[in-house]
Amino acid sequence: MDKRPIGIFDSGVGGLTVVKQVMKVMPHENIVYFGDTARLPYGSKSKEVVTKFSKQDVRFLLTKEVKAIIVACNTASSNSLEELHRTFDVPIFGVVDAGVAEALRTTQNKKIGVIGTAGTVRSGAYENMICQKDGQMQVFSKACPLFVPLAEEGWTENEVARLAAEKYLVELMEKGIDSLVLGCTHYPLLKRCIGTTVGDNVKLVDPAKATAKQVKLFLQEKGLGNTGEALGERTFYLSDSTDMFYSICQKALKQGYTAEIIDIEQF
Ligand code: DGL
């Protein structure tokens, strides 16, 4: 039995969609979350900068004595995970592996759409991993950078969000995809809007649930799970204040939380 928390980080509020699944799948685990709101977005930045930021995020979480870390950011998972594994001893999980496995399970016609930040799409991580696992798969990727500020602003279901979704997604629908990977942890916050745009024939794939299950299995196998009866404690840190954090928590986690602000440049 190991009561140490699981550390989870993202560039902002997007990783809350992963926290939600971790809370569901492992309700007794303590969680420490960090959202790098001062330096958001990660998606438009170079691999080098995203890797530097991600290392600082990990170093901060290590001060909270975490037993494992989830990189709840596709941009960092697809650009920086290998370097994080080389640098740190703590077990670190990305979201891409689980997203790929889930997409392969979901598609029937082997035509998969992937939406993510410019950095994730540029990395080719989803495409490469999907095609490595099954050479018959066709993958169509599209960067949808505006979805991130819309999610951070809480504009997830209004006219602006709908127009952005239509503009971004029409070309993927024309390819005949039957599955669409939400390859950015902010995007599940716009799930309803994205789902309405692509219609019922396209299944949305959110890597978060599969990631949470993967981490649960790992902790169980290593004897690192928190087997206590009490509900886990959740603690939130941001690198800059955001007025929207409490209400987005309320929407994403069905509970509002306040966050403490820390100076991430110190790590
Ligand atoms: N939520 C992050 C991701 O999954 C990054 C969004 C951003 O900062 O651009 O890629």
Residues whose N, C-alpha, C, O or C-beta is under 5 A from the ligand:
A	BS01	DGL	D10 S11 G14 L40 P41 Y42 G43 S44 A72 C73 N74 T75 T117 V148 G183 C184 T185 H186
